[in-house]
Amino acid sequence: MEGKSMLKLSHVLAFLLLASLFQSLMARDLISDGIEVLQLPVENDGEFVFCPGKLSWPELVGKSAEYAREVIQKENSLVHDVRFLFPGMFKPFDYVCGRVFLVVDFKLIVQITPSMG
């Protein structure tokens, strides 16, 4: 039993060591004449912006899901995927530009502000 816990501890320590070595390279772009730190575009309120156009639709809370889908696709032409999520369903953690999740109840009424992601 003790051998397994030592093995797990060694894996954790190795991971932390590797993570600390690569931490300094995470947000840098290596170019031929030196190292330049990448700057992500930032919106006025401080949130990162990866996709152009409207990113959230708070005015659609309480509206029907089909109406919300039409409004979202009309207001942002880059949206190509509108998905419905029901209570208890998990939203994927990956960010995809052009994908919007509509959290709806069982009557297909939008419950939470739809946003790009």
PLY file of the C-alpha trace (Angstrom):
ply
format ascii 1.0
element vertex 117
property float x
property float y
property float z
element edge 116
property int vertex1
property int vertex2
end_header
0.00 0.00 0.00
2.79 2.40 0.88
4.52 1.77 -2.45
1.41 2.85 -4.40
1.04 6.07 -2.43
4.73 6.88 -3.00
4.26 6.25 -6.72
1.27 8.60 -6.80
3.24 11.22 -4.89
6.11 10.94 -7.36
3.68 11.41 -10.27
2.25 14.53 -8.65
5.71 15.96 -8.00
6.80 15.22 -11.57
3.69 16.94 -12.91
4.26 20.03 -10.74
7.90 20.20 -11.82
6.98 19.98 -15.51
4.19 22.53 -15.08
6.58 25.01 -13.45
9.07 24.57 -16.30
6.49 25.25 -19.02
4.67 28.05 -17.18
6.99 30.73 -18.53
6.35 29.62 -22.13
2.55 29.51 -22.01
1.73 33.03 -23.25
4.73 33.77 -25.40
5.29 33.76 -29.11
8.81 32.76 -30.04
9.96 34.74 -33.03
13.36 34.85 -34.69
14.47 38.19 -33.23
13.39 37.55 -29.63
10.48 36.70 -27.39
7.27 38.73 -27.59
4.36 38.36 -25.16
1.01 37.87 -26.89
-1.78 40.34 -26.07
-5.34 39.05 -26.23
-8.01 41.52 -27.36
-10.03 42.89 -24.43
-13.52 44.36 -24.43
-14.44 47.52 -22.48
-15.72 45.58 -19.47
-12.51 43.56 -19.20
-13.80 40.25 -20.59
-11.77 38.50 -23.26
-13.19 38.71 -26.76
-12.44 35.85 -29.13
-15.36 36.18 -31.53
-16.57 39.30 -33.33
-20.17 40.47 -33.02
-22.69 40.19 -30.25
-21.72 37.59 -27.62
-24.68 37.46 -25.21
-28.42 38.05 -25.33
-29.90 38.87 -21.88
-33.12 40.17 -23.50
-34.05 36.61 -24.56
-34.59 35.26 -21.03
-38.27 34.29 -20.77
-38.73 34.01 -24.56
-39.37 30.83 -26.54
-36.35 28.83 -27.68
-37.20 29.03 -31.39
-37.63 32.80 -31.23
-34.32 33.07 -29.35
-32.55 30.95 -31.99
-33.84 33.21 -34.78
-32.80 36.40 -32.97
-29.32 35.06 -32.18
-28.66 33.96 -35.76
-30.02 37.28 -37.09
-27.91 39.45 -34.76
-24.65 37.53 -35.18
-24.13 35.95 -38.59
-21.14 33.96 -37.30
-23.36 31.81 -35.07
-23.68 28.46 -36.82
-24.64 26.21 -33.90
-27.43 26.92 -31.38
-27.93 24.09 -28.90
-30.60 23.56 -26.27
-29.66 22.51 -22.76
-32.29 21.30 -20.30
-32.07 21.56 -16.50
-29.40 19.23 -15.14
-27.49 18.94 -18.43
-23.81 19.88 -18.42
-22.42 22.56 -20.72
-19.11 21.60 -22.36
-16.12 23.54 -21.03
-14.50 24.15 -24.42
-15.08 27.55 -26.03
-16.19 27.41 -29.65
-16.70 30.61 -31.59
-20.06 30.39 -33.34
-21.74 28.10 -30.81
-24.47 29.32 -28.42
-26.17 27.33 -25.68
-29.80 28.05 -24.79
-30.66 26.81 -21.30
-34.39 26.12 -21.49
-37.04 24.56 -19.27
-39.27 21.70 -20.37
-41.66 24.19 -22.03
-38.71 25.41 -24.18
-38.56 28.84 -22.49
-35.07 30.37 -22.13
-34.01 30.37 -18.45
-30.44 31.77 -18.47
-28.83 34.49 -20.60
-27.60 32.83 -23.82
-23.95 33.49 -24.59
-21.32 32.48 -27.13
-19.27 29.52 -26.07
0 1
1 2
2 3
3 4
4 5
5 6
6 7
7 8
8 9
9 10
10 11
11 12
12 13
13 14
14 15
15 16
16 17
17 18
18 19
19 20
20 21
21 22
22 23
23 24
24 25
25 26
26 27
27 28
28 29
29 30
30 31
31 32
32 33
33 34
34 35
35 36
36 37
37 38
38 39
39 40
40 41
41 42
42 43
43 44
44 45
45 46
46 47
47 48
48 49
49 50
50 51
51 52
52 53
53 54
54 55
55 56
56 57
57 58
58 59
59 60
60 61
61 62
62 63
63 64
64 65
65 66
66 67
67 68
68 69
69 70
70 71
71 72
72 73
73 74
74 75
75 76
76 77
77 78
78 79
79 80
80 81
81 82
82 83
83 84
84 85
85 86
86 87
87 88
88 89
89 90
90 91
91 92
92 93
93 94
94 95
95 96
96 97
97 98
98 99
99 100
100 101
101 102
102 103
103 104
104 105
105 106
106 107
107 108
108 109
109 110
110 111
111 112
112 113
113 114
114 115
115 116
